[in-house]
């Protein structure tokens, strides 16, 4: 099987992007959270957008039934200000 790289900075293949999309990552930002693709030089972002726009992402109803891609603990982490005790 041929590997078609989407992101050469992190070695992410087209198949990996499609798999992340099937797992619920439906935007370039969510793909970046899943595998870092698009976070270095940014040259692959348009390719990722094209892959997501061609049916790689499941329908929104299916995605709504799945847990979010980002971890809730990262979102709920307390905000610490400079000078606060650790």
C-alpha positions as a Markdown table, in Angstrom:
| # | Residue | x | y | z |
|---|---|---|---|---|
| 1 | Unk | 0.0 | 0.0 | 0.0 |
| 2 | Unk | 1.4 | 3.4 | -1.0 |
| 3 | Unk | 1.7 | 6.1 | 1.7 |
| 4 | Unk | 0.7 | 9.5 | 0.6 |
| 5 | Unk | 2.0 | 12.0 | 3.0 |
| 6 | Unk | -0.2 | 15.0 | 3.8 |
| 7 | Unk | 2.1 | 16.6 | 6.4 |
| 8 | Unk | 5.8 | 16.0 | 5.8 |
| 9 | Unk | 6.8 | 17.9 | 9.0 |
| 10 | Unk | 5.2 | 15.2 | 11.2 |
| 11 | Unk | 5.0 | 12.3 | 8.7 |
| 12 | Unk | 1.2 | 12.2 | 8.8 |
| 13 | Unk | -0.4 | 10.3 | 5.9 |
| 14 | Unk | -3.6 | 10.8 | 4.1 |
| 15 | Unk | -4.9 | 7.5 | 5.6 |
| 16 | Unk | -4.2 | 8.8 | 9.1 |
| 17 | Unk | -6.1 | 12.0 | 8.5 |
| 18 | Unk | -9.0 | 10.0 | 7.2 |
| 19 | Unk | -8.9 | 7.8 | 10.3 |
| 20 | Unk | -8.9 | 10.8 | 12.6 |
| 21 | Unk | -11.9 | 12.2 | 10.7 |
| 22 | Unk | -13.7 | 8.9 | 11.2 |
| 23 | Unk | -12.9 | 9.1 | 14.9 |
| 24 | Unk | -14.6 | 12.5 | 15.0 |
| 25 | Unk | -12.0 | 15.1 | 14.1 |
| 26 | Unk | -13.9 | 17.2 | 11.5 |
| 27 | Unk | -11.9 | 20.4 | 11.2 |
| 28 | Unk | -8.2 | 21.1 | 10.5 |
| 29 | Unk | -7.8 | 22.3 | 14.1 |
| 30 | Unk | -9.2 | 19.0 | 15.4 |
| 31 | Unk | -6.9 | 17.1 | 13.1 |
| 32 | Unk | -4.0 | 19.1 | 14.4 |
| 33 | Unk | -5.0 | 18.2 | 18.0 |
| 34 | Unk | -5.1 | 14.6 | 17.1 |
| 35 | Unk | -1.8 | 14.3 | 15.2 |
| 36 | Unk | -0.1 | 17.7 | 15.0 |
| 37 | Unk | -0.6 | 17.9 | 11.2 |
| 38 | Unk | -0.7 | 21.5 | 10.1 |
| 39 | Unk | 0.9 | 23.0 | 13.2 |
| 40 | Unk | 4.4 | 23.5 | 12.0 |
| 41 | Unk | 4.8 | 25.1 | 8.5 |
| 42 | Unk | 1.1 | 25.1 | 7.7 |
| 43 | Unk | 1.7 | 23.9 | 4.1 |
| 44 | Unk | -0.7 | 20.9 | 4.5 |
| 45 | Unk | -3.7 | 22.7 | 5.9 |
| 46 | Unk | -5.3 | 23.2 | 2.5 |
| 47 | Unk | -4.8 | 19.5 | 1.7 |
| 48 | Unk | -6.4 | 18.6 | 5.1 |
| 49 | Unk | -9.3 | 20.8 | 4.3 |
| 50 | Unk | -9.7 | 19.1 | 0.9 |
| 51 | Unk | -9.7 | 15.7 | 2.5 |
| 52 | Unk | -12.3 | 16.7 | 5.1 |
| 53 | Unk | -14.4 | 18.2 | 2.4 |
| 54 | Unk | -14.5 | 15.0 | 0.4 |
| 55 | Unk | -16.4 | 12.8 | 2.7 |
| 56 | Unk | -13.6 | 11.7 | 5.0 |
| 57 | Unk | -15.6 | 13.1 | 7.9 |
| 58 | Unk | -18.7 | 11.3 | 9.1 |
| 59 | Unk | -22.0 | 13.1 | 9.1 |
| 60 | Unk | -22.5 | 15.6 | 11.9 |
| 61 | Unk | -25.2 | 13.5 | 13.6 |
| 62 | Unk | -22.8 | 10.7 | 14.1 |
| 63 | Unk | -20.1 | 13.1 | 15.4 |
| 64 | Unk | -22.6 | 14.6 | 17.9 |
| 65 | Unk | -23.1 | 11.1 | 19.5 |
| 66 | Unk | -19.3 | 10.7 | 20.1 |
| 67 | Unk | -17.3 | 12.2 | 22.9 |
| 68 | Unk | -15.3 | 15.3 | 22.0 |
| 69 | Unk | -11.8 | 14.9 | 20.5 |
| 70 | Unk | -10.2 | 17.2 | 23.1 |
| 71 | Unk | -9.8 | 16.0 | 26.6 |
| 72 | Unk | -12.2 | 17.6 | 29.1 |
| 73 | Unk | -9.6 | 17.7 | 31.8 |
| 74 | Unk | -7.5 | 20.1 | 29.7 |
| 75 | Unk | -10.5 | 22.4 | 29.3 |
| 76 | Unk | -11.4 | 22.2 | 33.0 |
| 77 | Unk | -7.9 | 22.8 | 34.3 |
| 78 | Unk | -7.9 | 25.7 | 36.8 |
| 79 | Unk | -6.4 | 28.9 | 35.6 |
| 80 | Unk | -3.4 | 30.0 | 37.7 |
| 81 | Unk | -2.2 | 33.6 | 37.9 |
| 82 | Unk | 1.3 | 34.8 | 38.4 |
| 83 | Unk | 2.0 | 34.8 | 42.1 |
| 84 | Unk | -0.6 | 32.2 | 43.0 |
| 85 | Unk | 0.5 | 29.3 | 45.2 |
| 86 | Unk | 1.1 | 26.1 | 43.3 |
